[in-house]
């Protein structure tokens, strides 16, 4: 398993554009994507993937193109820092949100 948390310098509006650009098909290998809003209005992601390789494939083929589209053609120059997480347990049902 590969997991991380990441603070991203965007708010709900840009996030919604990214989700729209990703489309309804689930990202292969993604087990959990939780987004919370921080006090400053920016977002924090918690992601759990089957493997680092699944995450990197999704980044190259789906996520980066969606972020590029959300920013009008080119995402900001630097990727936000990701803090690795060690998953001890992952339980519960995954519910696909309608976008």
C-alpha positions in Angstrom: 0.0 0.0 0.0 1.1 3.6 -0.7 -0.4 6.4 1.4 0.2 10.1 1.9 -1.3 13.4 3.0 -0.8 16.6 1.1 -1.7 20.2 1.6 -2.7 21.8 -1.7 -2.9 25.5 -2.3 -6.4 25.4 -3.9 -9.9 25.9 -2.7 -13.2 24.2 -3.6 -13.7 25.9 -6.9 -10.5 24.7 -8.5 -10.9 21.2 -6.9 -14.3 20.9 -8.5 -12.8 21.7 -11.9 -10.2 19.0 -11.3 -12.9 16.5 -10.4 -14.9 17.4 -13.5 -11.9 17.0 -15.7 -11.1 13.6 -14.2 -14.5 12.3 -15.2 -16.7 9.6 -13.6 -14.3 6.6 -14.1 -12.6 5.6 -10.9 -8.8 5.9 -10.8 -7.3 2.4 -11.0 -5.6 1.4 -7.8 -7.0 4.2 -5.7 -8.4 2.9 -2.4 -9.2 6.2 -0.6 -9.2 9.9 -1.5 -10.4 12.1 1.4 -10.4 15.9 1.0 -10.9 18.2 4.0 -11.0 22.0 4.1 -8.5 23.7 6.4 -9.2 26.9 8.3 -7.5 29.0 5.6 -9.9 27.7 2.9 -7.2 25.5 1.3 -7.5 21.8 1.0 -5.7 18.8 2.5 -5.8 15.4 0.8 -5.5 12.0 2.3 -4.8 9.3 -0.3 -4.4 5.5 -0.1 -3.4 3.5 -3.2 -2.8 -0.1 -3.9 0.8 0.7 -4.7 3.1 3.6 -5.5 3.2 2.4 -9.1 -0.6 2.7 -9.4 -0.4 6.2 -8.0 2.3 7.2 -10.4 0.4 5.8 -13.4 -2.7 7.7 -12.4 -0.7 10.9 -12.0 0.8 10.6 -15.5 -2.4 9.4 -17.3 -5.3 11.1 -15.5 -4.5 13.4 -12.6 -1.9 15.7 -14.2 -3.9 16.2 -17.4 -7.0 17.0 -15.2 -5.1 19.5 -13.1 -3.7 21.1 -16.3 -7.2 21.5 -17.7 -8.5 23.0 -14.4 -5.7 25.6 -14.5 -6.4 26.5 -18.1 -3.7 24.4 -19.8 -0.8 24.3 -17.3 -0.7 23.5 -13.6 1.5 25.4 -11.2 5.2 24.7 -11.6 5.8 22.8 -8.3 4.0 19.8 -6.9 2.8 20.2 -3.3 4.9 18.3 -0.8 3.4 14.9 0.1 3.9 13.5 3.6 4.1 9.7 3.6 1.7 7.8 5.9 1.9 4.3 7.3 -1.4 2.6 7.0 -2.1 0.3 10.0 -5.7 -0.5 9.0 -8.2 0.5 6.3 -11.8 -0.5 6.6 -15.2 0.7 5.5 -17.2 1.1 2.4 -16.1 3.3 -0.5 -18.9 5.5 -1.8 -18.5 7.1 -5.2 -19.7 10.7 -5.0 -21.8 11.9 -7.9 -20.0 14.9 -9.5 
